[in-house]
Amino acid sequence: NAGVTQTPKFRVLKTGQSMTLLCAQDMNHEYMYWYRQDPGMGLRLIHYSVGEGTTAKGEVPDGYNVSRLKKQNFLLGLESAAPSQTSVYFCASSYPGTGDAFFGQGTRLTVV
Amino acid sequence: AQSVAQPEDQVNVAEGNPLTVKCTYSVSGNPYLFWYVQYPNRGLQFLLKYITGDNLVKGSYGFEAEFNKSQTSFHLKKPSALVSDSALYFCAVRPYTGGFKTIFGAGTRLFVKA
């Protein structure tokens, strides 16, 4: 069982470059999320989706865009990377309501 | 503002001793409460959750957590720590009316010494 798979696992970008992080889940979960993890700050929600074709902003959405064209995939885009976006990014998925979240292994992104 | 506090950056305990990782929260209404664990270079793994009912919740790997509504706390506990329990632990809260949104604490690093 794959669960939640993130691609890529590591990436180094130059300031101003763009990239897309891919998240795929095989559990038929309705909800999907993108978080960033920074030291001493826990996880902060960037964007989320409650179903195919729908997305919404979380706590720290600026500089990111997302799309959910298929139920199993949730893409996170950085249009013009900035050093402040250096972080570890986690994708997660869950059932609605009380469902606990399943996390991917993370993508370590460095913007230089 | 809704928040989750984990007051200790690190908890040190000897193997075989009981451990407690603290969590308090400030959320309106009756929230759902979670604990997750993160091992190095891995994503977060679900440990346990409190939805309703018994205040003592049992979870994976021998962990349990006690919900205290009056103190708005949800401390993680284990009667006998193992070296393999050493990891980063996150408390999380999902407001009952918040639907999707889960608020995470900053994390507490647990170090179990042999």
Interface residues (C-beta under 8 A of the other chain):
Chain A: V4 Y31 Y33 Y35 G40 M41 G42 L43 R44 L45 Y48 V50 G58 F90 A92 P96 G97 T98 D100 A101 F102 F103 G104 Q105 G106
Chain B: V4 D9 Y32 F34 Y36 N41 R42 G43 L44 Q45 F46 K49 I51 F90 R94 G99 F100 K101 T102 F104 G105 A106 G107
